[in-house]
Amino acid sequence: MEKMPQILPETDFDDSMDRNVIPYLTAICKCGYLPVEESRGDDGRLYYETYCPANARGAIVISHGFCETIEKYKEVIYYFTKMGFQVYLADQRGHGRSLRETSHPNMVHINRFEDYVETLHSFISSVVKPNCGGLPLFLYAHSMGGGIGALYLETYPDTFQKAVLTSPMLAISMGPVPVFLARALGFFMVKKGRAETYAPGQHAFLPGEKWEQSGSACRERFCYYQRKKETTPLFQNSGSSYGWAYQSLCACYRITQKRNCAKITVPVLVFQSLNDTFVKASAIKSFVKNTPGAKLVPITGSRHEIYNSHQKVLTPYYQEIFRFLGLS
């Protein structure tokens, strides 16, 4: 395999990002807004960024997770661009600088989970394909973005050549609460006109999130983004509505049905953290079993956010990804 850039060590992580990674990315970055639709509290635009290094060999679309933003993926973008890929990504609907479907500034709300998929398709059709020069397209999707990505692959099976799903949200961990009961409660609350209220255990943004309770196994990587989140109100998504929870639970059920998994026609590399308390391992394993061409890679030494692990975990993680993308 072509030599991969060194994964940033935890020592002096902030300095490496601010002195090396960010200036490099800034030089090859373009940003813009894609009109999507009229939406309450916003003018209906999707914020996106593109990164186009010279002599690229492929293009990667990143689909980020719940309560995340583009800003959290700068290290990920750095490795992909250094390996010769263009990178395209947008703040998901209801996140960061993109359109909102609720007036609650911190709440993640969606009226239809399929809207995530259709918005991603609009982004690919209107921004990615016109600018990538016919390069092969690949998908890298994490958590909620992985659920969106899986549903996208089932809906539009001919867009990507390969896909990487990392800790995909194919079933949400809810402790002792049965899924059918959570779906029933969500359905009831939506019908009662309370879709835009926080679901149980969800709340507005509170500063001071503890690393120990986060999805990141690496304190330095967690703190680097957390400082940005605490000083940037648009990055402070923090909890879901009943509407989002209900729509997501229903989408997870549909995505993992065997007949729908069979619609995916491209190779899919699926990473599962063995210490993940956010999504259910059983659903990931079932999805891989039912999806032709899917491969499961278990990861030790990480949490839910595998891309925010320590250097010793990230090095083989990215090696696996780049081998899969055909750079060996």
C-alpha positions in Angstrom: 0.0 0.0 0.0 1.1 3.5 -0.7 2.7 5.1 2.3 0.1 6.5 4.6 0.7 9.8 6.4 1.6 9.4 10.1 -1.4 9.4 12.3 -1.1 12.3 14.7 0.1 11.3 18.2 -1.7 12.5 21.3 1.4 14.4 22.4 1.0 18.0 21.1 -2.2 17.1 19.3 -3.6 20.6 19.4 -0.4 22.1 18.1 -0.2 19.6 15.2 -3.8 20.4 14.2 -3.4 24.2 14.4 0.1 24.5 12.9 -0.1 21.8 10.2 -3.5 20.3 9.5 -5.7 23.3 9.5 -3.4 25.5 7.3 -3.0 22.7 4.8 -6.8 22.1 4.6 -7.6 25.8 4.5 -5.5 26.1 1.3 -7.5 23.5 -0.6 -11.0 24.2 0.9 -14.0 25.8 -0.7 -17.3 26.3 1.1 -20.8 27.1 0.1 -24.5 26.8 0.7 -26.8 24.6 -1.3 -30.5 25.7 -1.4 -32.6 22.8 -0.2 -36.1 24.1 0.8 -37.8 26.6 3.0 -37.5 25.6 6.7 -38.7 27.2 9.9 -36.0 29.3 11.5 -33.6 29.1 8.5 -33.5 30.0 4.8 -33.4 26.4 3.8 -29.7 26.0 2.9 -27.2 23.2 3.4 -23.7 24.3 4.4 -20.9 22.3 2.8 -17.2 22.2 2.3 -15.1 20.7 -0.5 -11.4 19.7 -0.4 -9.6 19.1 -3.7 -5.9 18.2 -3.7 -4.0 18.1 -7.0 -4.0 14.8 -8.9 -6.8 13.2 -6.9 -7.5 9.5 -7.6 -11.0 9.4 -6.1 -13.6 11.4 -4.2 -15.0 10.7 -0.8 -18.3 11.9 0.6 -18.5 12.0 4.4 -21.8 11.6 6.2 -21.3 12.8 9.9 -23.1 11.6 13.0 -25.6 12.9 15.5 -24.9 16.3 17.1 -21.7 16.6 15.0 -20.5 19.1 12.4 -17.9 19.3 9.6 -15.5 20.9 12.1 -15.2 17.6 14.0 -13.8 15.8 10.9 -10.8 17.9 10.0 -8.4 15.2 11.1 -10.3 12.6 9.0 -10.3 15.0 6.0 -6.6 15.5 6.4 -5.8 11.8 6.0 -8.1 11.3 3.1 -6.7 14.3 1.2 -3.1 13.3 1.9 -3.9 9.9 0.4 -5.1 11.6 -2.8 -8.8 11.9 -2.4 -11.1 14.8 -2.9 -13.4 15.2 0.1 -17.0 16.5 0.1 -19.1 16.9 3.2 -22.0 19.0 4.5 -23.4 19.8 7.9 -26.4 17.4 8.1 -29.9 19.0 8.2 -30.5 20.3 11.7 -26.8 20.5 12.5 -24.1 23.1 12.5 -24.6 25.8 9.8 -27.3 24.0 7.9 -31.0 24.4 7.8 -33.1 23.7 10.9 -36.6 22.2 11.2 -37.2 23.5 14.7 -36.7 26.8 16.5 -34.9 25.0 19.4 -31.3 26.0 18.8 -29.7 22.9 20.3 -32.4 20.3 19.3 -31.9 17.7 16.5 -35.3 17.3 14.9 -36.4 15.7 11.6 -39.8 15.3 10.1 -38.8 12.3 7.9 -35.6 10.4 8.2 -35.7 9.9 4.4 -35.1 13.7 4.2 -31.5 13.1 5.3 -31.1 10.7 2.3 -32.8 13.0 -0.2 -30.7 16.0 1.0 -27.5 13.9 0.6 -28.6 12.9 -2.9 -29.2 16.6 -3.8 -25.7 17.4 -2.4 -24.1 14.7 -4.5 -26.0 15.6 -7.6 -25.6 19.4 -7.3 -22.1 19.7 -5.8 -20.1 16.5 -5.8 -20.6 15.1 -9.3 -20.3 18.5 -11.1 -17.0 19.1 -9.4 -15.2 15.7 -9.0 -14.4 15.3 -12.7 -15.8 11.8 -13.0 -13.6 10.4 -10.3 -14.8 7.2 -8.6 -17.0 8.0 -5.6 -16.7 6.5 -2.2 -18.7 7.0 1.0 -17.4 7.3 4.6 -20.2 7.5 7.1 -20.3 7.5 10.9 -23.1 6.7 13.4 -26.3 8.5 12.4 -24.5 9.3 9.2 -23.9 5.6 8.8 -27.6 5.0 9.1 -28.2 7.7 6.5 -25.5 6.1 4.4 -26.9 2.6 4.6 -30.4 3.9 3.6 -28.8 5.8 0.8 -27.0 2.7 -0.5 -30.4 0.9 -0.5 -32.2 3.8 -2.2 -29.5 4.8 -4.7 -27.3 1.7 -5.2 -25.4 2.9 -8.2 -23.9 6.2 -6.8 -20.8 4.9 -4.9 -18.3 2.3 -5.9 -17.5 1.4 -2.2 -18.7 2.5 1.2 -17.2 2.6 4.7 -19.6 2.6 7.6 -18.0 3.2 11.0 -20.1 2.5 14.1 -23.3 2.9 12.0 -26.5 3.7 13.7 -28.6 0.7 12.7 -30.2 0.3 16.1 -30.0 2.7 19.0 -28.9 1.6 22.5 -31.6 2.5 25.0 -30.7 0.4 28.0 -33.5 -1.6 29.4 -36.2 0.1 27.3 -37.6 -2.2 24.6 -37.5 -0.8 21.0 -41.2 -1.4 20.5 -42.1 0.6 23.6 -39.8 3.5 22.5 -41.4 3.5 19.1 -44.9 3.4 20.5 -44.1 6.4 22.8 -42.6 8.3 19.9 -45.6 7.7 17.7 -47.9 8.8 20.5 -46.0 12.0 21.1 -45.8 12.9 17.4 -49.6 12.3 17.0 -50.2 14.5 20.1 -48.3 17.4 18.4 -45.2 17.1 20.7 -42.7 16.0 18.1 -40.6 19.1 18.8 -40.1 18.4 22.5 -37.0 16.7 23.9 -37.2 12.9 24.1 -36.5 11.3 27.5 -33.0 11.9 28.7 -32.4 14.6 26.0 -31.9 18.3 26.8 -30.5 21.6 25.7 -26.8 22.2 25.5 -24.9 22.2 28.8 -21.2 23.2 28.8 -18.6 21.1 30.5 -19.3 17.7 28.9 -16.9 15.1 30.5 -14.5 13.1 28.4 -15.3 10.0 30.4 -18.9 10.1 29.3 -18.2 10.9 25.6 -17.9 8.6 22.6 -14.2 9.3 22.2 -11.5 7.1 23.7 -8.8 9.8 23.2 -9.0 12.7 25.7 -6.9 15.0 23.5 -9.1 14.6 20.4 -12.2 15.0 22.5 -11.0 18.2 24.1 -9.8 19.7 20.8 -13.4 19.7 19.4 -15.1 20.3 22.7 -13.4 23.7 23.0 -14.7 24.7 19.6 -18.2 23.4 20.4 -18.4 25.4 23.7 -17.4 28.7 21.9 -19.5 28.3 18.8 -23.3 28.3 19.4 -24.1 26.8 16.0 -22.1 23.7 17.0 -24.0 23.1 20.2 -26.5 20.4 19.0 -27.1 18.3 22.1 -30.3 16.3 22.1 -33.0 14.8 20.0 -36.7 15.5 19.7 -39.4 12.9 20.0 -39.8 13.3 16.3 -36.1 12.5 15.5 -36.2 9.6 17.9 -39.3 8.1 16.4 -38.2 8.6 12.8 -34.8 7.2 13.5 -36.1 4.1 15.3 -38.4 3.4 12.3 -35.6 4.0 9.9 -33.3 1.6 11.7 -35.9 -1.1 11.4 -36.3 -0.6 7.7 -32.6 -0.4 7.0 -31.8 -3.7 8.6 -34.6 -5.7 7.0 -33.0 -8.5 4.9 -34.9 -7.5 1.7 -33.6 -4.0 2.0 -30.0 -5.0 2.8 -30.1 -7.1 -0.4 -30.6 -3.9 -2.4 -27.0 -2.8 -1.7 -24.8 -3.9 -4.6 -21.4 -2.4 -3.7 -18.7 -3.6 -1.3 -19.2 -2.2 2.2 -16.6 -2.2 5.0 -18.3 -2.0 8.4 -16.4 -1.1 11.6 -17.8 -2.0 15.0 -16.3 -0.8 18.2 -16.3 -3.5 20.8 -16.8 -0.9 23.5 -19.8 1.0 22.0 -22.6 2.1 24.3 -24.4 4.2 21.7 -25.5 1.7 19.0 -26.3 -2.0 19.2 -23.8 -4.5 18.0 -26.5 -7.0 17.2 -28.0 -4.8 14.5 -24.6 -4.2 12.9 -23.8 -7.9 12.7 -27.3 -8.6 11.3 -26.8 -5.9 8.6 -23.4 -7.3 7.6 -24.8 -10.8 7.4 -27.7 -9.7 5.2 -25.7 -7.4 3.0 -23.9 -8.9 0.0 -20.3 -7.8 -0.1 -20.2 -6.5 3.4 -17.3 -7.1 5.7 -17.3 -6.6 9.5 -14.1 -5.3 11.2 -14.2 -5.3 15.1 -12.1 -2.7 16.8 -10.7 -2.9 20.3 -9.4 0.1 22.3 -12.0 2.5 21.0 -15.4 3.8 21.9 -18.3 4.8 19.6 -16.2 7.4 17.7 -13.5 5.1 16.3 -12.1 8.1 14.4 -11.4 9.8 17.7 -9.3 7.0 19.1 -5.6 6.9 20.0 -2.9 6.7 17.4 -2.3 3.0 18.1 -5.9 2.3 17.2 -6.2 4.8 14.3 -3.1 3.5 12.4 -4.5 0.0 11.6 -8.0 1.5 11.2 -6.9 3.8 8.4 -4.7 1.1 6.9 -7.8 -1.1 6.6 -9.8 1.7 5.0 -7.2 2.5 2.4 -6.6 -1.2 1.5 -10.4 -1.5 1.0 -10.5 1.6 -1.2 -8.0 -0.1 -3.5 -4.7 1.7 -2.8 -2.8 -1.5 -2.1 
